[in-house]
């Protein structure tokens, strides 16, 4: 697992903007209205895709050399780099919605006392698991 990845991307220019494809990373695509937006969106797509591969234990492919990537008219090869630490941090710190069931009377009582159910559940889970903060 590396902190920085650099992969060649094929930018396809057309009247609706710029489509982006990563030949070495199957299933990783992006789009932008402008060249600048396409590069920004390509970085985000690549980072999230590689994070998913890391999490699933999939091998990260080796990037092709720019000169080995075939392009046609209206296309260009662009090196896209991504710095993974902030992506990993953002994804792992993201909140998830949980659906749970409690008795109606307990819900009503909690609401009357202005209980923050999410905070209380987090606190109770940490206490139950014996942790002070994120492991």
N, CA, C and O of each residue as an XYZ file, in Angstrom:
540
protein
N       0.865     -1.180      0.000
C       0.000      0.000      0.000
C       0.905      1.236      0.000
O       1.711      1.436      0.909
N       0.757      2.036     -1.015
C       1.575      3.234     -1.171
C       0.792      4.477     -0.752
O      -0.439      4.475     -0.736
N       1.518      5.526     -0.416
C       0.862      6.797     -0.094
C       0.581      7.617     -1.343
O      -0.324      8.451     -1.348
N       1.348      7.388     -2.399
C       1.164      8.150     -3.634
C       1.138      7.195     -4.818
O       1.972      6.299     -4.944
N       0.163      7.413     -5.671
C       0.054      6.644     -6.908
C       0.025      7.623     -8.069
O      -0.501      8.730     -7.953
N       0.602      7.197     -9.197
C       0.556      7.986    -10.435
C       0.197      7.029    -11.564
O       0.912      6.063    -11.830
N      -0.923      7.312    -12.224
C      -1.381      6.469    -13.319
C      -1.669      7.325    -14.548
O      -2.131      8.461    -14.429
N      -1.392      6.769    -15.737
C      -1.783      7.480    -16.949
C      -3.285      7.349    -17.167
O      -3.877      6.294    -16.938
N      -3.878      8.437    -17.612
C      -5.301      8.449    -17.933
C      -5.455      8.924    -19.363
O      -4.668      9.737    -19.849
N      -6.470      8.414    -20.029
C      -6.791      8.882    -21.386
C      -7.909      9.906    -21.247
O      -9.006      9.591    -20.785
N      -7.611     11.139    -21.654
C      -8.604     12.215    -21.669
C      -9.177     12.272    -23.082
O      -8.443     12.471    -24.049
N     -10.505     12.095    -23.194
C     -11.198     12.166    -24.489
C     -11.969     13.476    -24.547
O     -12.913     13.686    -23.786
N     -11.568     14.334    -25.437
C     -12.177     15.661    -25.563
C     -13.317     15.617    -26.579
O     -13.156     15.109    -27.689
N     -14.465     16.155    -26.183
C     -15.611     16.227    -27.091
C     -16.452     17.435    -26.697
O     -16.113     18.145    -25.750
N     -17.537     17.669    -27.412
C     -18.320     18.896    -27.194
C     -19.065     18.909    -25.858
O     -19.549     19.966    -25.454
N     -19.174     17.786    -25.165
C     -19.845     17.735    -23.858
C     -18.851     17.807    -22.701
O     -19.247     17.745    -21.537
N     -17.562     17.938    -23.016
C     -16.542     18.007    -21.966
C     -15.421     17.030    -22.204
O     -14.995     16.815    -23.339
N     -14.942     16.435    -21.118
C     -13.796     15.541    -21.191
C     -14.119     14.260    -20.421
O     -14.401     14.299    -19.223
N     -14.075     13.135    -21.117
C     -14.225     11.836    -20.467
C     -12.836     11.337    -20.091
O     -11.864     11.569    -20.811
N     -12.755     10.652    -18.959
C     -11.466     10.156    -18.469
C     -11.571      8.662    -18.206
O     -12.531      8.185    -17.601
N     -10.566      7.939    -18.672
C     -10.491      6.495    -18.438
C      -9.064      6.138    -18.037
O      -8.101      6.688    -18.572
N      -8.940      5.213    -17.089
C      -7.632      4.734    -16.642
C      -7.420      3.332    -17.200
O      -8.018      2.376    -16.705
N      -6.571      3.193    -18.235
C      -6.380      1.886    -18.866
C      -5.887      0.804    -17.902
O      -6.207     -0.370    -18.084
N      -5.120      1.179    -16.889
C      -4.558      0.195    -15.960
C      -5.469     -0.110    -14.773
O      -5.205     -1.037    -14.007
N      -6.539      0.667    -14.621
C      -7.438      0.500    -13.475
C      -8.849      0.264    -14.016
O      -9.633      1.205    -14.133
N      -9.171     -0.983    -14.343
C     -10.483     -1.287    -14.928
C     -11.634     -0.796    -14.042
O     -11.634     -0.975    -12.824
N     -12.604     -0.177    -14.699
C     -13.785      0.305    -13.979
C     -13.636      1.692    -13.402
O     -14.570      2.199    -12.781
N     -12.495      2.320    -13.586
C     -12.280      3.668    -13.056
C     -12.436      4.676    -14.188
O     -11.599      4.761    -15.086
N     -13.527      5.436    -14.124
C     -13.859      6.422    -15.149
C     -14.235      7.729    -14.467
O     -14.596      7.746    -13.291
N     -14.149      8.813    -15.211
C     -14.569     10.106    -14.690
C     -14.927     11.011    -15.862
O     -14.809     10.629    -17.027
N     -15.364     12.211    -15.526
C     -15.762     13.185    -16.539
C     -15.649     14.572    -15.939
O     -15.813     14.751    -14.732
N     -15.370     15.543    -16.776
C     -15.365     16.937    -16.356
C     -15.822     17.818    -17.496
O     -15.641     17.483    -18.667
N     -16.414     18.944    -17.149
C     -16.877     19.884    -18.176
C     -15.698     20.564    -18.862
O     -15.769     20.908    -20.042
N     -14.616     20.754    -18.116
C     -13.404     21.390    -18.654
C     -12.216     20.471    -18.389
O     -12.324     19.492    -17.650
N     -11.106     20.794    -18.988
C      -9.881     20.027    -18.778
C      -9.476     20.047    -17.308
O      -9.071     19.024    -16.755
N      -9.587     21.216    -16.677
C      -9.209     21.354    -15.269
C     -10.132     20.538    -14.369
O      -9.677     19.849    -13.457
N     -11.440     20.626    -14.639
C     -12.398     19.865    -13.843
C     -12.206     18.368    -14.064
O     -12.344     17.581    -13.128
N     -11.888     17.970    -15.292
C     -11.659     16.561    -15.587
C     -10.480     16.026    -14.784
O     -10.533     14.905    -14.278
N      -9.419     16.816    -14.663
C      -8.254     16.389    -13.882
C      -8.623     16.258    -12.402
O      -8.237     15.288    -11.749
N      -9.360     17.221    -11.880
C      -9.784     17.172    -10.480
C     -10.669     15.946    -10.225
O     -10.473     15.225     -9.246
N     -11.630     15.721    -11.102
C     -12.533     14.588    -10.937
C     -11.792     13.257    -11.138
O     -12.125     12.257    -10.502
N     -10.797     13.249    -12.016
C     -10.000     12.040    -12.242
C      -9.215     11.677    -10.986
O      -9.127     10.505    -10.622
N      -8.652     12.674    -10.330
C      -7.920     12.413     -9.077
C      -8.849     11.804     -8.028
O      -8.492     10.840     -7.350
N     -10.040     12.380     -7.908
C     -10.992     11.877     -6.927
C     -11.418     10.445     -7.258
O     -11.449      9.583     -6.380
N     -11.744     10.200     -8.521
C     -12.172      8.859     -8.936
C     -11.061      7.836     -8.714
O     -11.309      6.744     -8.202
N      -9.843      8.190     -9.096
C      -8.717      7.274     -8.941
C      -8.467      6.985     -7.459
O      -8.279      5.831     -7.073
N      -8.464      8.025     -6.635
C      -8.220      7.829     -5.214
C      -9.251      6.933     -4.562
O      -8.900      6.033     -3.800
N     -10.523      7.171     -4.854
C     -11.582      6.357     -4.256
C     -11.542      4.919     -4.778
O     -11.772      3.971     -4.028
N     -11.251      4.771     -6.060
C     -11.177      3.435     -6.647
C     -10.020      2.645     -6.023
O     -10.183      1.484     -5.648
N      -8.854      3.287     -5.916
C      -7.699      2.609     -5.328
C      -7.925      2.308     -3.851
O      -7.492      1.266     -3.359
N      -8.600      3.211     -3.137
C      -8.922      2.957     -1.731
C      -9.777      1.686     -1.624
O      -9.530      0.836     -0.769
N     -10.772      1.567     -2.489
C     -11.615      0.371     -2.486
C     -10.813     -0.886     -2.762
O     -11.046     -1.922     -2.139
N      -9.872     -0.805     -3.688
C      -9.017     -1.950     -3.990
C      -8.155     -2.308     -2.786
O      -8.010     -3.483     -2.449
N      -7.583     -1.295     -2.138
C      -6.777     -1.540     -0.938
C      -7.616     -2.224      0.134
O      -7.196     -3.215      0.733
N      -8.798     -1.686      0.363
C      -9.676     -2.217      1.412
C     -10.080     -3.665      1.128
O     -10.175     -4.479      2.047
N     -10.318     -3.980     -0.148
C     -10.719     -5.328     -0.533
C      -9.536     -6.288     -0.640
O      -9.719     -7.487     -0.851
N      -8.325     -5.755     -0.495
C      -7.137     -6.599     -0.607
C      -6.772     -6.940     -2.040
O      -5.996     -7.865     -2.278
N      -7.325     -6.201     -3.001
C      -6.996     -6.431     -4.404
C      -5.619     -5.868     -4.707
O      -5.243     -4.834     -4.155
N      -4.866     -6.520     -5.566
C      -3.552     -5.984     -5.920
C      -3.693     -4.697     -6.737
O      -4.533     -4.604     -7.632
N      -2.866     -3.721     -6.418
C      -2.848     -2.471     -7.179
C      -1.973     -2.709     -8.411
O      -0.817     -3.110     -8.275
N      -2.507     -2.468     -9.607
C      -1.720     -2.737    -10.814
C      -0.557     -1.757    -10.961
O      -0.563     -0.664    -10.394
N       0.409     -2.169    -11.716
C       1.515     -1.275    -12.040
C       1.063     -0.345    -13.159
O       0.397     -0.777    -14.099
N       1.425      0.928    -13.058
C       1.018      1.860    -14.119
C       1.809      1.645    -15.399
O       2.997      1.324    -15.365
N       1.147      1.823    -16.510
C       1.807      1.754    -17.812
C       2.688      2.977    -18.006
O       2.503      4.008    -17.360
N       3.639      2.841    -18.897
C       4.416      4.011    -19.300
C       3.544      4.844    -20.232
O       2.778      4.295    -21.024
N       3.655      6.142    -20.142
C       2.848      7.038    -20.976
C       3.009      6.695    -22.454
O       2.040      6.743    -23.211
N       4.208      6.355    -22.862
C       4.461      6.060    -24.272
C       3.825      4.743    -24.729
O       3.724      4.488    -25.929
N       3.401      3.914    -23.784
C       2.769      2.638    -24.141
C       1.244      2.720    -24.226
O       0.597      1.733    -24.577
N       0.663      3.875    -23.912
C      -0.786      4.047    -23.938
C      -1.191      4.574    -25.311
O      -0.738      5.636    -25.739
N      -2.041      3.825    -25.986
C      -2.498      4.223    -27.322
C      -3.631      5.236    -27.218
O      -4.555      5.080    -26.420
N      -3.539      6.275    -28.038
C      -4.601      7.268    -28.114
C      -4.913      7.545    -29.581
O      -4.099      7.292    -30.469
N      -6.112      8.072    -29.807
C      -6.519      8.450    -31.151
C      -6.737      9.949    -31.180
O      -6.514     10.637    -30.183
N      -7.169     10.450    -32.313
C      -7.407     11.882    -32.457
C      -8.467     12.333    -31.444
O      -9.485     11.667    -31.255
N      -8.211     13.460    -30.808
C      -9.132     13.984    -29.801
C      -8.881     13.422    -28.414
O      -9.646     13.685    -27.486
N      -7.805     12.644    -28.267
C      -7.453     12.070    -26.978
C      -6.041     12.484    -26.592
O      -5.213     12.800    -27.447
N      -5.782     12.477    -25.293
C      -4.448     12.782    -24.783
C      -4.198     11.935    -23.543
O      -5.121     11.626    -22.789
N      -2.939     11.566    -23.343
C      -2.548     10.846    -22.139
C      -2.096     11.871    -21.106
O      -1.255     12.726    -21.383
N      -2.668     11.767    -19.917
C      -2.356     12.685    -18.826
C      -1.987     11.852    -17.611
O      -2.695     10.905    -17.267
N      -0.884     12.197    -16.959
C      -0.529     11.517    -15.714
C      -1.364     12.105    -14.581
O      -1.404     13.319    -14.383
N      -2.018     11.231    -13.854
C      -2.854     11.652    -12.730
C      -2.238     11.073    -11.463
O      -2.064      9.861    -11.333
N      -1.912     11.967    -10.531
C      -1.352     11.510     -9.268
C      -2.368     11.708     -8.157
O      -3.196     12.618     -8.193
N      -2.278     10.829     -7.170
C      -3.195     10.918     -6.049
C      -2.416     10.633     -4.766
O      -1.648      9.675     -4.689
N      -2.629     11.481     -3.767
C      -2.021     11.351     -2.448
C      -3.069     10.691     -1.558
O      -4.102     11.298     -1.274
N      -2.824      9.467     -1.117
C      -3.822      8.641     -0.466
C      -4.140      8.966      1.001
O      -5.290      8.780      1.400
N      -3.196      9.441      1.831
C      -3.534      9.637      3.250
C      -4.801     10.459      3.506
O      -5.617     10.039      4.326
N      -5.011     11.611      2.848
C      -6.258     12.333      3.134
C      -7.507     11.606      2.624
O      -8.588     11.758      3.193
N      -7.363     10.827      1.567
C      -8.505     10.065      1.055
C      -8.873      8.973      2.043
O     -10.047      8.786      2.366
N      -7.869      8.253      2.523
C      -8.139      7.197      3.516
C      -8.790      7.787      4.761
O      -9.740      7.218      5.299
N      -8.286      8.912      5.213
C      -8.821      9.571      6.405
C     -10.274      9.989      6.193
O     -11.121      9.745      7.053
N     -10.566     10.614      5.059
C     -11.926     11.101      4.793
C     -12.926      9.950      4.718
O     -14.042     10.058      5.226
N     -12.530      8.864      4.093
C     -13.457      7.746      3.925
C     -13.684      7.022      5.251
O     -14.814      6.647      5.564
N     -12.627      6.824      6.028
C     -12.793      6.091      7.286
C     -13.474      6.923      8.366
O     -14.054      6.364      9.297
N     -13.415      8.235      8.260
C     -14.050      9.103      9.253
C     -15.501      9.432      8.898
O     -16.201     10.056      9.695
N     -15.948      9.031      7.743
C     -17.292      9.349      7.283
C     -18.311      8.639      8.162
O     -18.127      7.483      8.542
N     -19.364      9.332      8.470
C     -20.424      8.754      9.289
C     -21.300      7.825      8.460
O     -21.478      8.016      7.257
N     -21.840      6.816      9.132
C     -22.769      5.908      8.482
C     -24.091      5.939      9.226
O     -24.133      6.064     10.450
N     -25.147      5.825      8.479
C     -26.481      5.855      9.069
C     -26.850      4.443      9.504
O     -26.700      3.492      8.737
N     -27.328      4.312     10.727
C     -27.761      3.035     11.265
C     -29.235      3.127     11.619
O     -29.680      4.113     12.206
N     -29.972      2.119     11.269
C     -31.373      2.049     11.645
C     -31.471      1.132     12.858
O     -30.921      0.030     12.855
N     -32.167      1.585     13.887
C     -32.319      0.770     15.082
C     -33.728      0.899     15.622
O     -34.484      1.786     15.226
N     -34.063      0.019     16.517
C     -35.405      0.002     17.075
C     -35.317      0.111     18.589
O     -34.558     -0.617     19.229
N     -36.101      1.027     19.162
C     -36.232      1.145     20.609
C     -37.719      1.293     20.923
O     -38.503      1.680     20.056
N     -38.101      0.991     22.140
C     -39.518      1.147     22.481
C     -39.972      2.597     22.333
O     -39.207      3.522     22.609
N     -41.186      2.790     21.907
C     -41.749      4.129     21.683
C     -41.646      4.996     22.940
O     -41.275      6.167     22.857
N     -41.973      4.424     24.103
C     -41.948      5.203     25.343
C     -40.543      5.724     25.647
O     -40.381      6.832     26.158
N     -39.506      4.895     25.320
C     -38.127      5.311     25.570
C     -37.720      6.414     24.594
O     -37.021      7.353     24.976
N     -38.148      6.304     23.353
C     -37.892      7.343     22.360
C     -38.530      8.664     22.783
O     -37.888      9.714     22.738
N     -39.799      8.604     23.195
C     -40.509      9.818     23.610
C     -39.827     10.478     24.802
O     -39.662     11.697     24.838
N     -39.433      9.662     25.777
C     -38.766     10.190     26.966
C     -37.424     10.829     26.588
O     -37.081     11.906     27.074
N     -36.679     10.155     25.724
C     -35.396     10.695     25.275
C     -35.564     12.018     24.538
O     -34.793     12.952     24.757
N     -36.559     12.103     23.675
C     -36.810     13.350     22.946
C     -37.211     14.474     23.899
O     -36.785     15.615     23.725
N     -38.022     14.160     24.897
C     -38.421     15.182     25.878
C     -37.209     15.731     26.625
O     -37.177     16.902     27.003
N     -36.224     14.880     26.830
C     -35.014     15.300     27.546
C     -33.914     15.757     26.569
O     -32.762     15.943     26.959
N     -34.289     15.930     25.315
C     -33.378     16.418     24.273
C     -32.083     15.592     24.179
O     -30.982     16.135     24.087
N     -32.253     14.279     24.204
C     -31.123     13.362     24.091
C     -30.632     13.356     22.646
O     -31.437     13.269     21.719
N     -29.328     13.446     22.451
C     -28.716     13.280     21.141
C     -28.451     11.780     20.993
O     -27.445     11.270     21.486
N     -29.351     11.088     20.319
C     -29.293      9.630     20.229
C     -27.993      9.151     19.565
O     -27.411      8.156     19.998
N     -27.540      9.844     18.533
C     -26.312      9.431     17.843
C     -25.111      9.518     18.782
O     -24.296      8.599     18.853
N     -25.017     10.621     19.490
C     -23.893     10.801     20.411
C     -23.947      9.766     21.538
O     -22.925      9.188     21.908
N     -25.128      9.543     22.068
C     -25.287      8.570     23.147
C     -24.921      7.164     22.679
O     -24.269      6.420     23.412
N     -25.332      6.795     21.475
C     -24.993      5.480     20.948
C     -23.481      5.346     20.753
O     -22.905      4.311     21.086
N     -22.840      6.377     20.221
C     -21.389      6.344     20.038
C     -20.682      6.179     21.379
O     -19.762      5.370     21.506
N     -21.111      6.947     22.375
C     -20.504      6.876     23.704
C     -20.693      5.491     24.309
O     -19.755      4.913     24.860
N     -21.908      4.962     24.205
C     -22.193      3.635     24.764
C     -21.402      2.548     24.044
O     -20.914      1.618     24.687
N     -21.265      2.644     22.724
C     -20.494      1.652     21.973
C     -19.020      1.686     22.363
O     -18.399      0.638     22.542
N     -18.466      2.874     22.493
C     -17.058      2.992     22.906
C     -16.855      2.390     24.285
O     -15.890      1.662     24.516
N     -17.762      2.692     25.196
C     -17.660      2.146     26.549
C     -17.786      0.620     26.506
O     -17.012     -0.087     27.152
N     -18.745      0.123     25.757
C     -18.971     -1.314     25.651
C     -17.749     -2.027     25.055
O     -17.403     -3.130     25.478
N     -17.104     -1.395     24.076
C     -15.950     -1.988     23.410
C     -14.634     -1.707     24.121
O     -13.587     -2.234     23.745
N     -14.700     -0.865     25.161
C     -13.499     -0.558     25.929
C     -12.504      0.308     25.187
O     -11.293      0.148     25.341
N     -13.018      1.233     24.377
C     -12.108      2.125     23.649
C     -12.421      3.571     24.012
O     -13.555      3.908     24.353
N     -11.407      4.412     23.932
C     -11.606      5.823     24.231
C     -11.877      6.618     22.968
O     -12.653      7.574     22.977
N     -11.234      6.219     21.883
C     -11.390      6.919     20.620
C     -11.236      5.898     19.502
O     -11.145      4.696     19.747
N     -11.210      6.391     18.289
C     -11.090      5.514     17.127
C      -9.807      4.685     17.220
O      -8.734      5.223     17.494
N      -9.922      3.362     16.989
C      -8.708      2.508     17.034
C      -7.782      2.802     15.880
O      -6.724      2.182     15.763
